[in-house]
Amino acid sequence: MIVNKTGQKGLTAEEALRGYFRSSGYFVVRSIPLIYKKFDVSDVDLWLYVKATSLSADRVCVDVKRKKTPQAMERVLWTKGLKEVLGVDRAIVVTSDNRPETRDFGAAHGVAILQGEFLQRVLTDFPPTDRLTEEDLLSLLNHPCVVDPRVEWRAWFGHVKSRLLDSLNFDGCNSFLLATKTLLDEYVATGRSSEVPVRLLYAVIAYLLICLDYTSRSFVSLEVSRRASVLTDGFRYGEAGRKRTEEIVQMALHLIADAGRTDILSADAMREEFDRQAVGYRAEILSEHFARRESLMNLFATARAFEGLAYAKTILHPRELASEQKALIGLLCDLLQHDRKVII
């Protein structure tokens, strides 16, 4: 669910800060719901990600308070707790408070403070004029979903974004791939004319690439064939991997047999069906591409480019994109069993 926000001054500040951090080289996502067991706990004003080296990345949560009485010291405590809950690398509070005591309090507790003078410069230098704001995008999402009437796009998008907070691994990658399939289905079902699935498709692809970029730290140093194997198992079996997934399947089959729900032949048939479906999921389509060193090295830059497309004032449809971007969408079409000629 998207957390409803009030206070135009705060929203304007968040959008200007998004522009500032993007110009500083970060990948930035605004207003991510923090969801725990289907409960909306809170939201993250800004989530920042930057690739430091091939083996390290920096994740930052940013709390923004532009109020006459911002209660900045209290926000330091809250943001420090949020940093611990999310497991991110750094936390920042941006506040209209200019007191040196506030800055010192933040430093004492490991939270960076960006104060009122800085915030005022950002508001002046980064007005949200060259892109859609988050509110602009959300207003476009009021259209109904054609392929599944139960889907409410605003809530759906919030849930998708939330995976950046808790699933920067192969499980997250696969959830973004499922979201990509929904959007490709919707794009085709709407006669390739609707703006909603296109913008969301670009955003989700960006999240997928960031998720894969973070995950790749653990295998980027391997040689190409080994990287391809890790990627194939990850896309096919998720974070648990092939061995653990097969253990779970085998355990489930034994439990079914012990309960008298099936015989050995039907258990064998069920095992064969699982193996058939696992092999039938052609994860190699993506793994062969992303195992290449140049593909891995370009994940972050490509994600930033797709995020820019999602929020561009003038929408570009897939057939109008640059060749490298169309090639990636084509790979996703091949994996998700869409005719790439229809999409691009």
N, C-alpha and C positions, 0 to 999 in steps of 0.2 A: 504494500500500500504506500502511496505517496503521502508523506506527512504534510498536512496543510500548514502553511506559514502565514504569519501576518506581519505587517510592518514594512512598508515600501522602502524606507531608508535602509533597513537591513538587507533586503533582497537586492537593492541596487549595489550595496557594498559587496555582497557576495559575488555578483556578476562582474564588477570591476576587478575584484581580486582574482577571479578566474582568469580574466584577461592578463593581469599582471603575471601570474604564475605560468600561464601558457607562454608568454613572451620570454620568460626566464628558462624555458626548456622543459617544463614539467608536462606530464599528461594529467589533466585535471577533470574530475567529475564532481558535479555540484549536487547537493541534496540527496545523499544516499540513505535510505532507511536502514536502521539497525534492527534486524528482526531476530527474535529468539522464539523458536517453537511457535511460529505464526503470530506472535505478539510483536507489535511495533513498540520497541523500547524507546528509541529516540531517533535522531538522524544526524548525519555528519554533514556539516555545512560544505566543506570542501575536502576532497580526498586527492592527494597528490602522489604521483609516482614518477620516478626518474631512474633510468638505468645508469648506474655509476660506472661499472665495468661489466665484462661478460659474466663475471661470477658474483656480482653484488648489485643490489637495487635498493632504493630508498623509498619508503612509504611514509607519508605524513598525513596526520589529521589536523584540520584547521577549524577552529571555532571563531565565529565572527560576531561581534557585538558592537553595533553602532547605535548607542542610546545615550540619552542625556546623563543618565546614571547607570553606567554599564556594569557595575559590580564586578570589576575585572578580576579582583583577587579570588572571588568565588569561582569565576570561570576557569582560573588556573587549576583549582582543585578538581573541578568537574572534568576538564580536558585531560589532566593527568590520569584520572581514572579511566577515561575513554581510551587513552593511549594503551593502558594496560589491558583493557578488555579486548581491544582490536589486535593487540600485538604488533602495532606499527613501530617504526623506527624513531619517529620524532613527533612532537606535538607543538602546535603554534596557536596562540590566542591573538587575534587582531581586535583591537579595542580603540574606542575614542578617548579612553583614559590616557592622559599624558604624565601622570605622576611617576617620578623615578622609583618610588617605593613599589609600585606595581611591577615595573621591570625587574627590580631586585628580587621580589617575591617569586616571580616566574623563574628567574635564573636559579634561585635556591632550590626549586623543585623540578628542574629539568624541563621547563616549558618555555619556549621562546615567546617573547612579547613584541608584537609590532603595534606601535602606539598611534595616537591620533594624528600626529603630524605626517607620519608615513601614510596612514589611511587617507588623509585628505589629498596627498599627492597622487595616490592611486586613483581616487575618484576623479581627479582632474585629467590624468594622463590616459586612463583606460575606460572611457565611457562605452557602454555596451551598444555600439552603433553598427559594427561591421558583421555581427553575427546575430542569430536568434538567441534570445535569452532562454533560460530554462522555462520560464513562465510562457514564453512564446511557443516553445515546443509542446509543453503540456496542453496548451489551448488547442493545438492541432489534433491532440489525441482523443478528442471527444467523439470522433467518428466510431461507429460500431465495427466490430470485427466480423468479417464475412464468413471465414472458415470455422469459427467457433463463437457463437453468440454469447457464451458465458464469459468470454475474455473482455475485460474492461482495460483498455490500453494503458491508462495512467497507472493503475495498480499493477498491471503486468510489467510495465517498464520499471517501476520501483522495485519489484521483486527481483527482476533480472539484475539491476544495478547492485542490489544488496549482496550478490555473490562475490563482488569485489572485496567485500569486507571479511568474508569468512571462508572463501573457497578459491584462493589463488593456487590451484593445483589442477590435476587432470580431471577431477570431478567438476570443478568450475568450468574448465574448457568444454567438457561434454555438455554441461547445462547451457552454455552459450551456443553450442552447435544445435541443440534442440530448439533453442529460441530462434536461431537462424532458419531452421526448417519451417517453423511457424510463419516467419515473415516472408520467406520465399513462396510458401503456399498462398499467403494472403495477397502477395503482389500479383501472382498469376490469377487468382480468383477475382481480383478487382480489375482485371483487364489491363494490368500494368499502367494504370492511370492514377492510383491513389498515392498521395504524398506520404501518408503515415507509414506504411511498411518500408518504404525506401529510406526515410530518415532513421527509423528504428533499426533497420538492417545495418546501416553504416555504423551506428552507435554500438550495436552488439558485436559486429566484426571487430571494432576497435577494442572492446572489452576482451574478446577472445584472444586477440593478439597480445594484449597486456598480460593476461593470465598465463599464456604460453611463454611469454618473455620471462616472467618471474619463475615459472616452473623450470625453464631451461637451464637455470643456474646449476642444477644438480647433474646435468648430463652434457653440457656444452663442450666440456673438455674431452669427451669420448671421441673415437674416430667415427666416420660417417655411418658405417653399417651398424655400429652399436647404437648410435643416436637414433637411427631409423627404427631399430628394434624396440628401444625404450618408448619412442613416440607411438608406435603401432600398439603396443600393449596398453599404453596410457589411454589412447583414444578408444580402444576396444573394450578395455576392462575397468577403466577408471583408476583412481588413486590406489586402490587395494592391489591392483596388478593381477596378472593372469593366475599366478599360483594361489593367491588368497581367494580369488573369485571362484576358481575350480573347487577349492576346499569347501566353500559355502554351498555351492551347487551339490557337491557330493553329500554333504551333511543333510541338506534338504531332502535329497532323494532317499537317504537312509531313514529319516524321520517319517517320510510318507510311507515307506515300506513297513516300518515298525508299527505304524498306525493301522495297517491293513488296508490302506487306501489304494494300493496298486500292487502288482506282482513284478517279478524280476524283468519280464519282457517289456512291460510298459515303462518301468524305470529306465531300462536301457533305451527305449524309444525316446523318453524325455531327455536323456543325456545326449542322444544323437541330435535331437532338435536344438538343444542349447548349443552344441558344437557347430551345427549348421548355421545357426543365426549369427554366432560369433564370427565365424569365418566369412559369412556373407556380408558382414559389415566391413566395407572395403577401406579400412583405416589407412592402408598403405598409400592411398591417394594423397592424404595430407602428410603422412610421415615421411615419404620420399622427398616431398617438397621442403618441408621444414627441417629435415636433417642436413640440408646443405648449409654450409657455414654462412654464405651470403644471405640466405633467407633468415637465419637466426639473428644475424647482426642487424637486419633491417626491420625486425619486428616492432621495435619501439617507434621508429620513424613512420612506419606504415600505419600503426595504430593512431598516431597523432593526425595523420592525413585523413583517415576515415572519420575520426571524431570531428575534424573540421568540416567534412562533407555533411555530417549529420546536422550541424548547426548553421550551415551556410544560408545566407539570405535567399539565394537563388538555388533551388534544388536541381541537382544533376541526376538523371536516371542512370541505371547501371550501364546501358549501352553508350552513354556519353562520357564515361570515365576514361582516365588514362589507361594505357594498355596493361601496365603492371597491376592496377587495381581490378580491371576486368579479368585478368588471368586468375587472381585469387578468388574472385567470386565464381569464376568458372570451375575451379577446383572444388569449392563448397557445393556447387550445383551437382557435380559428378558424385561426390560423396553422399549427398542427400537425395539423390535420384530425381533431380530436376534437369530437364533439357536445357543445357547452357545456351543454346541458340534462342530459346524463348526468353531467357532472362537478359542476356547481353548481346 
